[in-house]
């Protein structure tokens, strides 16, 4: 007759039958709760991803919505309720509640900005950009648009690429943000011609 050997958990010998039962029940309870409470789904992104922005607006014009806190951008052919969200460019180290420090590589919409002066390289300008109350100088590098006169800039989607250093008259350096154009200027939707105080450009 064959003998059947029952393999026992070493813990059974140490804990005893009652403790072994409690141990088994605790494992079953933990397993049941683990299966019935899956991890919560990730929160939806507040802003569009880089891939979405580049695919939909790279080298294209766009329409800007009426939200003055978050830029709601859409292609001209999209319905009004279909858009992507982007942050407005407010500058560096701006002390406004709820505004986070801009991150290199991220995309922003410059609005209420103006060309201040050209730099030595082609299609590079110093601009004043930010909120209505606080504006900072930034380097604006265009890749699709060739500005021929100074003035206000139509809202444009840009990428923050880092800080550029410039020498000052006193010998020290000053660093200002550098923004690269991604989209074409916003499509004018207010009727009539673009006002004369806006910068003129060629594509």
N, C-alpha and C positions, 0 to 999 in steps of 0.2 A: 504494500500500500504506500502510495506517494505521500510524503508529508508536505503540508502547505505551511510555509513560513510567512508570518504576517510581520511586515516591516513597520515598526513603530517610530513615530517622530520622537527624537530624543527629548523634546520638551515635555512629552507626555509623562515620562518617567520622573521628571523633576517637578512638574506642576500638579500631577494627580488628576483623576477623572473629572472632578468638578472644575478645576482651573482650566483643564483642556477644553471642556464644553464652553466655558465663558470665552476662552480665546477664539474658538471657532465661530461663536456668535458675533464677536466683535469684528472679525474679518468679514462675515456676511453683511453686517450692517454697513461697514465702511464701503464694501463693494457696491451695495445697493444705492447708497447716497452718491457715490462717485458716478454711477451710471445715470441716476435720475437728475443730476445737476451738472449739465455740461457747461463748459466755459462760456461766458457771455460773448456774443458776436462783437467784433471790433467796431469801434465808433466810426461812422462815416467821416471822410475828410472834409474839413471846412473849405479848403482851397483845392483848385484843380492840380493835378500832377503835372510834372514837367513834360511828360509825354503828351498829355492832352493839350497843353498850351502850344507846344511846338507843332503838333500835327494840325491843329485847327487854326492857328494864327501866325505861324511863321511866314513872313513875307506877304501877309494879307491884311486888308483893312478889317475893321470890326465896328460894332455898335456898342456904345457904353450905356448901361441902364441908369436909372434915376437914384439908385441907392448911394448915399453919400458917405457910407461907412465901409462898405465892401464893394469893390468893383465887380459888377455883373456884366460880363462881356459875351457877345454872341456874334456869329457870322451874319452878314446882312440877310441871308436867306432863311435864317432860323426863326421860328415863332418867338414871340416876345417872352413867353414863359419858359423857354429853353435857353439856358446860358451856363457859363462856367464862372466861378467866383475866384477872384484874385485880390490880394491886399493892395491898397494904395501905397505908393512910395511916400513916406513921411520924413525920411532922413535918418541920420545916425544919432543914437543916444538922445532921442526926443522923449522928454518926460511927459508923456500923455498916458493916463490910466488905461490899461487894457491893450496898449500897443507894445508888441514885442520887438526886440532888436532885429533888424533885417539880417538875413542869412545869405552868405555868398552862394551863388548858384540858383537862388530862387528868383521867381518872376514877379513883377509888380507892374502896376499901371501908374505912370506919371500923369498927373492932372494939374492944371493951373501952373504949369511950368513955363519958363521963358528962356530963350537963347540970350546969353549975356555977352560972350565974346568967343571968336574962333580960336582954336589952338593951332600950333604950327602944322600938325598933320592934317591931311584932307579928311573932311567929314567928322571932325572932332570939335566939340564946343564945350565951353563952360556954361552950365545952365543954373538957374535958380529953381529949385523944385521942392515940394513939400506940401504942407497944409495951407489953408488960407491965412493962418496966423503966423506960422513958422516956416520959413524957407531956408534951405541950405544950398551952398554951391555943390555941384557934382559935375563930373566929366560925362558927357553924352557922346557916345560913339555910334554913328549911324551906319547901317550896312545896306539899306535899301533906299533911303531917302537922302537926297542931296539938298540941303538948305542953302538958299542963296541970299536971304535977308534975315536979320534978327527979328525978334518979336515973340509973341506967345506961341506955344507949341500945342497942337491938337493932342489930346490924350493918346498915349502910345504905350504898348506893352514892352517892357524892358527887362533885362536880366542884370542883377547886381553881381558883378564879377570880382569885387574887392576894392581895395583902397589904392589910390595913386598919390605918390609923393611929389610935391613941388617945392622948390627953394623959395624962401621969402627974402625980402630986402635986407633983413637983419642977419642973414646967413643960416637961419634955422629952416627946417622943413615943415611943411604942413601937408597932411594927408586928407584927401577928399574922396568920396565914393565915386566909383566908376560904373556907369550904366550902359549896357549895350542894347541897341534897338533890336527887337525881335519882329514886331508887327510893322505894318505901315501905319501912318497916322489914322486916327479914328475917322470914320465916315461922317461928314457933316450932315446932320439931320434936322437942323433948326430952321430950315427954309432960307432961300436967298443965297447969296454968295458968302464965302468965308470973310469975316470982317477984315479990314485992312491992317489992324494991329496984330494980326497973326503972321508968323513967319511964312514966307513963300518958299516952296520947295519944288524939286523936280524928282521924278522917279526914273 
